[in-house]
Amino acid sequence: MFKGVIPAIITPFKEDFSVDYKGLEKDIEYMEKHVDAFVPCGTTGEASTLGYEEHVEVVRFVAETSKLPVIGGSGSNSTKEAIWLTKEVEKAGAEAALLVTPYYNKPNDAGIFEHYKAIAKEVSIPMIVYNIPGRTGINVSAQLMAKLAEIDNIVGVKEASGNLKQISEIIRIVKKRNFTVLSGDDFLTLPILVLGGKGVISVAANVAPKMMRELYDAFESGNIARAIELHHRLSPLFDALFIDTNPIPVKKALELMGLPAGKPRLPLVELSPDKTEKLRAVLKELGLL
């Protein structure tokens, strides 16, 4: 569950912005044979604009629809809310939880540690810390991550700081057996694998799951030249999927490919026509259109 290619899946919407569950099933079917697990209700799944009932129901639907493990997004900047939501996604069938660091509040290191410690004390499923300072305004340093890793059911980190030195340091100093460092940035998947990471929680795997699988498998089999070739081939896609705020481009990419997506919920808006054309060109080049 905590290695390989793990899509952070979109939440497709109908025209009225209700959740498109039939569409979600189609998207899962498109990815499932190429990936190792699913992360519903993360950033890419627009968790921030899902209601609590919707959030839990999406996790339940993915858990019931897919045969793969489910790592449910359940983070919050309120510790009490994160505890409640993590318990709910566990009841819904999630086998682990992905918890973003508290955003907006800007806690210090002591506050971040106590936040995760309090959640871990109350829940039984494994927890993955999600470090994405570009969205949350705070960073989990390697030293703090090593301390968090000492908590029994914290089993890994999704690292999206973009700081390879920090990621390398986490891998070097965290001594806990079976602690997993996962890339939270598609472009850094291969470098993080080289440093000792175990996989990626991926946006690109929504669009190109087969190629992401091939990249990971090439590295794992020792075919580094092939892994490098795939990294460079996929790099334009990695860039294009962040041509605007995630998940705006990935939803448009899936729409262009004929897969269910729908527009993002406000305050996010649909990808502009000029950026759509750039994205279309990348998809064509990869043979996805």
C-alpha positions in Angstrom: 0.0 0.0 0.0 2.9 2.4 0.7 5.0 2.0 -2.4 4.7 2.3 -6.1 2.4 4.4 -8.2 -0.5 5.8 -6.2 -2.8 8.2 -8.0 -4.2 11.1 -6.0 -7.5 10.8 -7.9 -9.8 13.6 -9.0 -13.4 13.9 -7.9 -15.4 14.2 -11.2 -18.5 16.4 -11.0 -21.7 16.6 -13.0 -22.8 19.8 -14.6 -24.6 20.8 -11.4 -21.3 20.1 -9.5 -22.6 17.1 -7.6 -20.3 14.1 -7.5 -20.3 12.0 -10.6 -20.0 8.5 -9.1 -20.5 6.7 -12.4 -17.7 8.9 -13.8 -15.5 8.1 -10.8 -16.0 4.4 -11.5 -14.8 4.9 -15.1 -11.8 6.8 -14.0 -10.9 4.1 -11.5 -11.2 1.4 -14.2 -8.9 3.4 -16.4 -6.1 3.5 -13.8 -6.6 0.4 -11.7 -4.5 -2.2 -13.5 -1.5 0.1 -13.6 -1.4 1.4 -10.0 -0.9 0.2 -6.5 -3.4 2.1 -4.4 -5.7 5.1 -4.6 -5.8 8.4 -2.7 -9.3 9.9 -2.8 -10.1 13.3 -1.3 -6.7 14.8 -1.4 -5.8 18.1 -3.0 -6.3 16.7 -6.5 -9.7 15.4 -5.3 -10.8 18.9 -4.3 -11.3 17.9 -0.6 -11.3 21.5 0.4 -14.7 22.1 -1.3 -16.3 18.7 -0.6 -18.8 18.7 2.2 -18.1 16.2 5.1 -20.8 13.8 3.9 -19.5 14.0 0.3 -15.9 13.5 1.5 -16.7 10.3 3.4 -19.0 9.0 0.7 -16.3 9.4 -2.0 -13.8 7.5 0.1 -16.5 4.8 0.7 -17.3 4.6 -3.0 -13.6 4.2 -4.0 -13.1 1.6 -1.3 -16.1 -0.4 -2.5 -15.4 0.0 -6.2 -11.7 -0.8 -6.3 -9.9 -3.9 -5.2 -6.8 -1.8 -4.4 -5.9 -0.3 -1.0 -7.4 3.1 -0.3 -5.5 5.9 1.5 -8.1 8.4 2.4 -7.3 12.1 2.6 -8.5 13.2 6.1 -6.3 16.2 7.1 -7.5 19.5 8.5 -6.1 22.6 10.2 -8.3 21.7 13.2 -6.9 18.7 15.1 -10.4 17.8 16.4 -11.8 17.8 12.9 -8.9 15.7 11.6 -9.5 13.1 14.3 -13.2 12.9 13.4 -12.6 12.8 9.7 -9.9 10.1 10.0 -12.2 7.9 12.0 -14.9 8.4 9.4 -12.8 7.5 6.4 -11.6 4.4 8.3 -15.3 3.4 8.8 -15.8 4.1 5.1 -13.1 1.5 4.2 -9.8 3.4 4.0 -6.9 1.3 5.0 -4.7 4.3 5.8 -5.0 8.1 6.0 -3.1 11.0 4.4 -3.1 14.0 6.6 -1.9 17.4 5.4 0.0 19.6 7.8 -2.3 22.2 9.5 -2.7 25.1 7.0 -3.4 28.8 7.8 -2.9 28.4 11.6 0.9 28.3 11.0 1.8 26.2 14.1 5.4 25.9 15.2 7.2 22.6 15.3 5.8 21.8 18.7 2.3 22.4 17.5 2.7 20.3 14.4 4.1 17.4 16.5 1.2 17.6 19.1 -1.3 17.8 16.2 -0.2 14.5 14.7 0.4 12.9 18.1 -3.2 13.7 19.2 -4.6 12.2 15.9 -2.4 9.1 16.2 -3.6 8.5 19.7 -7.3 8.4 18.6 -7.2 6.4 15.4 -6.0 3.0 14.5 -5.2 3.1 10.8 -1.7 4.0 9.6 -1.1 7.7 8.9 1.0 9.4 6.2 2.1 13.0 6.8 1.5 15.2 3.8 4.1 18.0 3.6 3.3 20.7 1.0 4.5 24.0 2.3 3.5 25.8 -0.9 -0.1 25.3 0.0 0.0 25.2 3.8 2.5 27.9 4.6 4.5 25.6 6.9 7.3 23.0 6.3 8.0 19.8 8.2 11.8 19.7 8.5 13.8 16.5 8.3 14.4 16.7 12.1 10.7 17.2 12.9 9.8 14.3 10.5 12.2 12.0 12.3 10.5 12.9 15.5 7.0 12.3 14.0 8.2 9.0 12.6 8.7 7.8 16.2 4.9 7.8 16.7 3.8 4.2 16.2 1.2 4.5 13.5 2.9 7.3 11.4 4.3 5.2 8.6 5.4 7.6 6.0 5.4 11.0 4.4 4.2 12.4 1.1 6.9 14.9 0.4 5.9 17.8 -1.8 8.3 20.5 -0.5 10.4 20.3 -3.7 13.5 20.3 -1.5 15.6 17.3 -2.5 18.2 18.0 0.2 15.5 17.9 2.8 14.0 14.7 1.3 17.4 13.1 1.2 17.9 14.0 4.8 14.6 12.5 5.9 15.5 9.2 4.2 18.9 9.3 5.8 17.9 10.1 9.4 14.6 8.4 9.8 15.6 5.1 11.4 12.1 3.6 11.8 11.8 0.3 10.0 9.4 0.4 7.0 9.0 4.2 7.1 8.1 5.2 3.6 9.0 8.4 1.8 6.8 9.0 -1.2 7.2 11.8 -3.8 4.4 14.3 -3.8 5.7 15.8 -7.0 5.6 13.8 -10.2 8.7 15.5 -11.6 10.7 14.4 -8.6 9.6 10.8 -8.7 12.8 9.4 -10.2 15.2 11.5 -8.2 13.4 10.5 -5.0 13.5 6.8 -6.0 17.2 7.1 -6.5 17.6 8.6 -3.0 15.7 5.7 -1.4 12.0 6.8 -1.7 9.4 4.1 -2.4 7.1 5.7 -4.9 4.8 8.6 -5.7 1.4 9.9 -4.8 0.8 11.1 -8.3 -1.3 13.6 -10.3 0.0 12.4 -13.6 -1.2 8.8 -12.9 -4.7 10.1 -13.5 -3.8 10.8 -17.1 -0.9 8.4 -17.9 -1.0 5.5 -15.4 0.6 3.0 -17.7 3.6 5.2 -18.4 4.0 6.1 -14.7 3.9 2.3 -14.0 6.6 1.7 -16.6 8.8 4.4 -15.1 8.5 2.9 -11.6 9.0 -0.7 -12.8 12.0 0.2 -14.9 13.7 1.7 -11.9 12.8 -1.2 -9.6 14.2 -3.7 -12.2 17.4 -1.8 -12.4 16.8 -0.5 -15.9 17.9 3.0 -15.0 18.4 4.1 -18.6 14.8 3.3 -19.4 13.6 5.0 -16.3 15.5 8.2 -17.3 14.1 8.0 -20.8 10.5 7.8 -19.4 11.2 10.6 -17.0 12.2 12.9 -19.8 9.3 11.8 -22.0 6.8 12.5 -19.2 8.4 15.8 -18.0 6.3 18.0 -20.4 3.2 16.3 -19.0 4.4 16.9 -15.4 4.8 20.6 -16.3 1.5 20.9 -18.2 -0.4 19.5 -15.3 0.8 22.4 -13.2 0.3 25.1 -15.8 -2.4 26.3 -13.5 -3.5 25.4 -10.0 -4.0 21.6 -9.4 -6.5 20.1 -10.2 -7.6 22.5 -12.9 -5.2 21.1 -15.6 -5.6 17.4 -14.8 -9.4 17.7 -14.9 -9.1 19.4 -18.3 -6.7 16.7 -19.5 -9.1 13.9 -18.6 -12.0 15.8 -20.3 -9.9 16.1 -23.5 -9.2 12.3 -23.3 -12.9 11.6 -23.1 -12.8 10.5 -19.4 -15.2 11.9 -16.7 -13.9 15.0 -14.9 -16.2 18.0 -15.0 -15.2 21.5 -14.0 -13.6 22.2 -10.7 -15.7 23.8 -8.0 -15.3 27.5 -7.2 -13.2 29.2 -6.3 -11.2 27.2 -8.9 -12.3 27.8 -12.5 -11.9 26.0 -15.8 -8.5 26.0 -17.6 -8.2 29.0 -20.0 -8.3 28.3 -23.8 -4.7 29.2 -24.4 -3.5 26.9 -21.6 -5.9 24.2 -22.8 -4.2 24.2 -26.2 -0.8 23.8 -24.6 -2.1 20.9 -22.6 -3.7 19.4 -25.7 -0.4 19.5 -27.6 1.4 17.6 -24.8 -1.3 14.9 -24.6 -1.0 14.5 -28.4 2.7 14.2 -28.2 2.4 11.4 -25.7 -0.2 9.6 -27.8 -3.0 10.1 -25.2 -5.3 11.8 -27.7 
